[in-house]
């Protein structure tokens, strides 16, 4: 594997069996699997000056390992995903915990036994908790809609508290919506955890952080003699889609193309832009060992930002007297602004627009959209990896 900056003047796409657009999870997984399984020579084209996509991490000026595009917390229920990624990293035993700052009081989320007692007082909180256990059983996640369905005033009070103090204002900030614009089906899925486990992913069998960071994981994944990585290359400059062919530098490309970027931008937004939410991430290094009790604190009832992340508490890095935190300010994504599109807005009109773009490439047998941008989906890291493994399975079968 070699990293190159830009494309050399003599770059010849026909010398590669596969072109991968994007060096994040979807692209890197496909590149590695096809190089190994089929002996493909692979060119990876990455718009940024680094690999790892939004999982990219690096040392800041204080020597603290930060996640440049926001915190990435690894967890999965998928054994195949875990086995594949574990080829390229060892894992720490980090167990993610989140607190919500509710009117100045820090409570675990998902809302649990401890949260109930903090919100309602020890005595009443315990009574409410026992009613939850008697009604639903222990160690279960129960959506607040199910609490309301029981027509019990106590359970409805718990549901209302969680809705108002944990979900509503946070969601308004995150998605830029008023309460009447928030889909009731989403509201109903907000969970209460009936138990004392205050981990954010209490039932995920695999969770932690890559011991040497995400970027190192990607360096190893892309480290193969048949893979070349070209950084600072915008594939749109050399890629053109027609009704019958994918053109690279004006010539039909006969190899496989894995595309992980936004489909609307590939077509110059000619049908309209797919809407996303973006984040303005404000980093701050403080002259203290630790800023907050856990790595993530959500501000659900106050502040313009949604959460503060403290990276040392995720990575386990020891840097005495310094810590770096990050505040997240959500906003509407503007194409061409240099912002990062983080969250697809999965409303029906947007999904319909995406399908119009998708139809334009559906007849191209060698063009494979995959990943959160190309599929216009919200994906956790493990789900992107799983999707890429499944796609590479299909391509491997056609060449075996």
Secondary structure as GFF3:
##gff-version 3
##sequence-region A 1 400
A	DSSP	beta_strand	2	5	.	.	.	ID=ss1
A	DSSP	three_ten_helix	13	15	.	.	.	ID=ss2
A	DSSP	beta_strand	18	21	.	.	.	ID=ss3
A	DSSP	alpha_helix	25	38	.	.	.	ID=ss4
A	DSSP	beta_strand	42	46	.	.	.	ID=ss5
A	DSSP	three_ten_helix	53	55	.	.	.	ID=ss6
A	DSSP	beta_strand	57	59	.	.	.	ID=ss7
A	DSSP	beta_strand	65	67	.	.	.	ID=ss8
A	DSSP	beta_strand	74	76	.	.	.	ID=ss9
A	DSSP	alpha_helix	79	85	.	.	.	ID=ss10
A	DSSP	beta_strand	98	102	.	.	.	ID=ss11
A	DSSP	beta_strand	105	109	.	.	.	ID=ss12
A	DSSP	alpha_helix	113	120	.	.	.	ID=ss13
A	DSSP	alpha_helix	122	136	.	.	.	ID=ss14
A	DSSP	beta_strand	140	143	.	.	.	ID=ss15
A	DSSP	alpha_helix	144	149	.	.	.	ID=ss16
A	DSSP	alpha_helix	153	162	.	.	.	ID=ss17
A	DSSP	pi_helix	163	168	.	.	.	ID=ss18
A	DSSP	alpha_helix	169	175	.	.	.	ID=ss19
A	DSSP	three_ten_helix	179	181	.	.	.	ID=ss20
A	DSSP	alpha_helix	184	187	.	.	.	ID=ss21
A	DSSP	beta_strand	191	194	.	.	.	ID=ss22
A	DSSP	beta_strand	206	208	.	.	.	ID=ss23
A	DSSP	alpha_helix	214	221	.	.	.	ID=ss24
A	DSSP	beta_strand	227	231	.	.	.	ID=ss25
A	DSSP	three_ten_helix	235	237	.	.	.	ID=ss26
A	DSSP	beta_strand	239	241	.	.	.	ID=ss27
A	DSSP	beta_strand	246	248	.	.	.	ID=ss28
A	DSSP	beta_strand	251	252	.	.	.	ID=ss29
A	DSSP	beta_strand	256	259	.	.	.	ID=ss30
A	DSSP	alpha_helix	263	266	.	.	.	ID=ss31
A	DSSP	beta_strand	276	286	.	.	.	ID=ss32
A	DSSP	beta_strand	296	299	.	.	.	ID=ss33
A	DSSP	beta_strand	307	310	.	.	.	ID=ss34
A	DSSP	alpha_helix	312	315	.	.	.	ID=ss35
A	DSSP	beta_strand	323	332	.	.	.	ID=ss36
A	DSSP	beta_strand	343	344	.	.	.	ID=ss37
A	DSSP	alpha_helix	348	361	.	.	.	ID=ss38
A	DSSP	beta_strand	367	369	.	.	.	ID=ss39
A	DSSP	alpha_helix	381	398	.	.	.	ID=ss40
###
